[in-house]
């Protein structure tokens, strides 16, 4: 990996792309630390110091993806999550709405239209989410009413309250639009997928502070053991993320005009983790619903139902929480793979261009064969996602502490960081191969 980056810096055009990407990342991190107008930055820091890294409930995952910007209500507080949510919604609606399915089949023009719809939906979600977070900050529930003595959005400043809140919402929504634009700039003029690189940057920005918290609270012994376990998990994730089942495909020779086409051999790569990190995000979001519902009840005098939900569904070290999380990930893995990979469509496209799997008849038998292979490799992929995702829960039990509930060393964070890192390195290597290809003839 290091040799690929060194070779890229020796190539002038690739060096420009890498430096451009680094510049965009610097702008993104600047916006993540820049406070929004109307927010008391001093009170935010006092509140974060008071919490000392303790759990902030439903906002843990969102704050991790924003690089810590959410709890500070900075300009880029929402990060890239509205865009991710909009992309997932459009991808799911493509299966339901025939018009979107038709656009997807139209190629580049249809994909450009879907991208435009995604941008509009991102801004709409940005308005809704920023309004919700500003309301939570003003009521004190952003930190579960543990920082009431430090108001995040102070009142009595001489400016009408509605104007301050409106400017705050518009600023955070505009920040979402700018983050989306920065991600597209990286995709077009930089290296790697822009949105993925920004998520990678947000999670990586939390590594030093969260690691130091573990060292400060648990000592050097557990800190060193955590680092060893993290390296083992990253190694396993790298191995599984690159694992794939290659289905051989042979194309028959065809005479078109006076030229002969076809007769080549290729393969269909079916990854063991075909669904990526999406099932983990779905399962995490669904498990956050009970905790979100608790915010609407009286926290000073909780009833038996609230106490049971808190102890069994919300607490990360609860056996029921861990089992539900694991089963939800398996369910959403099968669900997402079923809507993103259509064996019948793949078999029809192969038949249309004269392709066939050796030993399997084209058409329906090929679709059944692909569906059988996909169902066989989805199970280990789902189990792998579930095991990696629940590893942080066992860290909580081992450390006997809930204050690391959002630490970026396991689960979703590791999957995203390893996946984005591998994808970026592969893209750099492919561009290097295009520029420095050595053929058989010299």
Secondary structure, DSSP 4 states (H G I P E B T S, - for coil): -HHHHHHHHHSHHHHHHHHHHHHHHHHHHHHHHSBPTT--HHHHHHHHHHHTT---GGGHHHHHHTTT-TTTTBTTTTTTHHHHHHHHHHHHHHHH-HHHHHHHHTTHHHHHHHHHHHHHHHHHHHHHHHHHHHHHHHHTGGGTTS-TTS-SS-S-SSS-HHHHHHHHHHHHHHHHHHHHHHHHHHHHHSSS-HHHHHHHHHHHHHHHHHHHHHHHHHHHHHHHHHHHHHHHHHHHHHHHHT-EEEEEEEE--EEETTEEE---EEEEEEETTTTTTHHHHHHHHHHHHHHHHHTTS-SSS--HHHHHHIIIII-TT-HHHHHHHHHHHHHHHHHHHHHH--HHHHHHHHHHTTEE-TTS-TTHHHHHHHHHHHHHHHHHHHHHHHHHHHHHHHHHHHHT-STTTT-TTSTHHHHHHHHHHHHHHHHHHHHHHHHS---S--
